[in-house]
Amino acid sequence: MSSRRRIVALAFTAALTLGGNVLADEGMWVFNNLPLRHLKQAYGFEPTPGWVEHLRSSAVRFNSGGSGSFVSADGLVMTNHHVGADTLQKISTPEKD
């Protein structure tokens, strides 16, 4: 093994071994039951009713059960590929592809 490859392998191994753990927060929170007390205690964040309404109105649910969010005032939505592909297939016709 060349010295360059050895250095890259060592750096990669060190990054995996010495990297800190990142843990996800628990739970799936719906808009009408946000854990407001937990958000304040854990993160020092108190969302206003206006912020919660903005968050709620920015979310999209597709027929297939997928989710997304509006990313522009023109109605552009960001979602996963499989969700978008399923929805595009449902709304496409031979005349409008």
Phi, psi and omega in degrees: 000133180290160182295327179295315179295322180296318180295316179297316179297319179294317179296319179296315179296318179296319180297319179290321184283317187266351181296144180287155177281138175242122183249139177281150175285150184279149169101157173239116190255128176268157187296329182273005179213049179293142179280072186301319180296317179296317179300320179290315183291315186281325188236355183067029184244124177243097180292138177279159176303325178295320178295317180297318179295319177298316178298313181298316183282351177269349183268147181232141173239126180268161182303327182284359181094358179284164180235165178195187177212148176290135179239004175208160178288346180273003178095009177293130184243139174253132179206184176282156183303313184295330178289313179296319181297318179297315181292318178298321178297321181290326184264353180277147175230166177301329180280331183232091184251000000 
